[in-house]
Amino acid sequence: MYTATMLYHFKDEAFDLACEIWKNEILDLAKSQKGFVRMQFLTARPKAMAMGTWEDNLHARAFMETGVFKKLMGRLATLVTEQPQQTIWDLKYFA
């Protein structure tokens, strides 16, 4: 399995709105994608981390490279303090 993470740095005053936009733009769409396992959204105001787990690296990359991320960033552009950082992780161990 592979997990794609995206670390967001939101403006404090825009935090709640940004989180709601992420939920509305990403969560339901991810559930319908091929290879989807689970999606998590963790917050530590004003930061947030989205974690999407996929059956295969190709599925994780396909979701991150679709227009959905570009659309989301268009909506969040004025609500972040810096560009989000993306990482794709390979699950080595699990208990």
Phi, psi and omega in degrees: 000155180232143177238127175260129178244150176224119180262122181252143174242097182271153170294138184303317182290345181252004187305306184298317178297315181298318179296319179294319177299315179302312181303313184288330184270332191245311193305304181293323179297318181299319183301334183267001184274148178300134176083001182296134175247305179198160177227135177231150177226110184256143180231145172214080189322126011262015179265158173214149176231124174266136180230112178249126180254135186230155179296330187215150177305320181297323178292318178299312181295320180300316180294316182292334184264000178283173179292348182298320180291319178298318179296315179300314182295329174297321179287329184264355189310319182270359184255356181251155177264344176201166180295139177296151178253124181258139174218141173247125186252144174259124180287114180265316183224147179209135179235000000 
